Amino acid sequence: MRRAQMIFEKAGVKVVPYACNYFYDDLKVDLTDLWPEVGTLSTWQSYTKEVVGYAVNYIKS
């Protein structure tokens, strides 16, 4: 969201950020939640892409 906002504002477009696609999980908690899950790695790929993209756009501006 921050990266997209930065790109649009750099192009002169005023934006109001609104998250529409986010990761949601059940809020039930039990002891098995303490064990690491392989599926967590797939969400880190998205996060890492956004952080790298934000850093590159920040450096370019």
C-alpha positions as CSV (number, residue, x, y, z in Angstrom):
1,M,0.0,0.0,0.0
2,R,2.8,2.4,0.9
3,R,4.7,1.7,-2.3
4,A,1.6,2.2,-4.5
5,Q,0.7,5.4,-2.7
6,M,4.3,6.7,-3.1
7,I,4.3,5.9,-6.9
8,F,0.9,7.6,-7.5
9,E,1.8,10.7,-5.4
10,K,5.1,11.0,-7.3
11,A,3.1,11.1,-10.5
12,G,1.0,13.9,-9.1
13,V,-2.2,11.9,-8.4
14,K,-3.8,12.5,-5.0
15,V,-4.8,9.2,-3.4
16,V,-6.7,7.9,-0.3
17,P,-5.2,4.5,0.6
18,Y,-7.7,1.8,1.3
19,A,-6.6,-1.8,2.0
20,C,-8.8,-4.3,0.1
21,N,-6.8,-7.5,0.0
22,Y,-5.2,-8.6,3.2
23,F,-4.3,-11.9,4.9
24,Y,-6.9,-13.0,7.5
25,D,-6.7,-15.9,9.8
26,D,-9.1,-17.3,12.4
27,L,-8.6,-15.6,15.7
28,K,-8.9,-18.8,17.7
29,V,-5.6,-19.5,19.6
30,D,-4.3,-22.8,20.9
31,L,-1.0,-24.5,21.7
32,T,-0.4,-25.6,18.1
33,D,-0.1,-22.0,17.1
34,L,3.3,-21.9,18.8
35,W,4.7,-24.4,16.2
36,P,6.1,-22.8,13.0
37,E,4.2,-23.5,9.8
38,V,5.5,-23.9,6.3
39,G,2.6,-21.8,4.9
40,T,4.0,-18.7,6.7
41,L,6.9,-18.6,4.2
42,S,4.5,-17.8,1.3
43,T,3.3,-14.6,3.0
44,W,6.9,-13.5,3.6
45,Q,7.5,-13.6,-0.2
46,S,4.8,-10.9,-0.6
47,Y,6.1,-8.8,2.2
48,T,9.7,-9.0,1.0
49,K,8.6,-8.0,-2.5
50,E,6.9,-4.9,-1.1
51,V,9.8,-3.9,1.1
52,V,12.3,-4.2,-1.8
53,G,9.9,-2.3,-4.2
54,Y,9.4,0.5,-1.6
55,A,13.2,0.8,-1.1
56,V,13.9,0.9,-4.8
57,N,11.2,3.6,-5.4
58,Y,12.5,5.6,-2.4
59,I,16.1,5.5,-3.7
60,K,15.0,6.5,-7.3
61,S,13.1,9.6,-6.1
